[in-house]
Structure formats: structure tokens, C-alpha cells
Amino acid sequence: MLTKLVRNLVETHPAPAVRGRQIKIKMATRGGAHPPSLTIHGNQLKSLPASYKRYLENGIREALNLVGNPVKLDFRDSENPFAGRRNELNKRQQVHRSRVVKRRKQRKKSR
């Protein structure tokens, strides 16, 4: 229910793009009861403007009839599982790459 509520809010008023990339809000879960808190998962949520966070908080408060109650939102970014890893080529890929580089050099010489 919470995920549908947050998705409806995002569809009505999408999050602004940051550095040319769209901020994606993926899902929402219940974080606690007193005060009511929600955990919102997505990517680039650290770059989310404060005004948009207030928009989400007010929209959730209005939809759940929590007028006068504080609503705490916790934003969690998803991490890149491939960060810090380098793609190493296997033997066949290395041979192919060396052939391609060699061929490019030959083409440049012939021009």
C-alpha cells in the first residue's frame, strides 16, 4: 500500500533530474510507529531536493489522514554492486582486442 501511495505521488509530480539523470524512487516500507516513519528506497536519493522531500511528506500525511502528526521519512540509496571492480578480459577477449587495435593502426597508416 505504501509503495503504491509513493508511486502515485511520483507519477503526479515526478522528481527533478540531477546532473541529467532521473531520480528513481522504487519502493516504500514502514519504518516505525511512533512517530510514523517510512523508509523510501531508490537511487540518487541523497541528491533529492528538500522541497521534494516535503512534497512527499505532506502527500503521505494527507493520504493517510495523519494531520498534525509528524511523519519521518528515511531515504536509502541502492548501491552499485559493481563499484570498485574492474572488468578483466579473458584470454580470448585479449587476443581479439589486440587484433582490432593492430588493424586500426594499419588502416591509419594506409590513409
N, C-alpha and C positions, 0 to 999 in steps of 0.2 A: 504494500500500500504506500509506504513512504517513497519507494523508488518511483512509482507511478506519479505521485504528487510532485516530486522534484523534476521528473521528465516533463510533466505538463507545464511547470513554471519555466523550464528552459525552452520549451517549444514556443511559449507565448512571447518570451523575451530572451533571445539567445545571448550567451556570454560573449563579450568582445574578444576579438582576436589579439593575441600578444605576439609581437615580432613575426607577423604573417602566419601564425599557426593558431588554429582554433582550440579553445579550451574545451575539453570534453568532460562532462560530468556523467559518470557511469551508473552509480547506484547510491542509495542511502540506506543506512541501517540505524536502529535505535541504539543510543549510547548509554542512556541512563534515564532515571525517572524524576529525580528532584535536584535541580531543575530539569525539565525535559531537555534532553540533548540528542542530537543526531550526528552521525558520522557520515560524511559525504566523500565518496571515493571517485577519483578521476585522474586526469593528467594536467600538469601545469597549474594546479590549484594555488600554488604559492604566488603566482602572478595575478590571481583574481583580484580585481579592484574592490575596495571596501564598499563602494556603493552597490556593487552586485551582490556582495555578501549580505548587505542589509536588505536588498530586494528579496533574496531567498528566505532570509529570516522572517521578514514581515509576511511573505506569501505563505510560509508554513504556519506561522502563528494564526493567520486569518483562516486558512483551510481547516485547521484542527480546533478552531474555537478556543484558543489559548490567550484571549485578550487579557492583558495585564500581567501575564506570566512571562518571565524571561525564558528565552529559548537559546540554548547554547549549541553552536554549530562547530564541529571539528572537521577540518578538511585534511584528507590523506591522499598524497600523491602516489601513483603507482610508479615503481622503479623499473628502469630498463634492465632486463636480465642479462643483456649483452654488454653493458657498460664495463669498460676496462679490459675487455677481451679483444684480442687481435685475431683476425681470421687468417689462419695459416694455410697455405696451399699444400695439397698433397703432391706427390712426385709427378703424376700425370699432368696436373694443372701447371706445375712449374715448367715442364717441357713445352706445353702448349704456349704458355706466356712468352718463353724465350723465342719460340718460332715467330710469334706475332711481332715482337719487338724487332727481331732481326729483319723481318720482311718490311716493316715500316722504314727502317734505316735504309734498306736497299731502294725502296721507292723514292725516298728523299734524294738519294744520290743520283738517280736516273732522271730526275726532273731538271 
